Amino acid sequence: MPVDLSKKVKQLETELDQTKLKIRKIIDYLGDIRIPEFEDYFATEIEEFAKEELKKEEDLYRRVLKSVKEREIISVFTIMREFSIGYAKATRIFTKLEENNIIEKSEDLGKPSKVKV
């Protein structure tokens, strides 16, 4: 190998070793950095929000139950209109009323059910 080429190879090997060392230092530095975990940060807020939503849903169910007891029949759509809620929430409440034997089971959620209580 000519002398100039040998020197160039040695120089490149030295630069490569220095680059590897720099990369290793960067990796070590990044490994020491603690990235905050969002689960830890938001855990209490999420739990509080869930409790509030559950409380709201229970309160809504009690208000619907009070209204249902004053009727002979009830439907998902009546619940939606009277309480200004969406179809999904009204259906959950309607199903809960069925499960609690407050109203008769309905084959079709679009049709009214008789109130048992």
Order of alpha helices (4+ residues) and beta strands (2+ residues): alpha-alpha-beta-alpha-alpha-beta
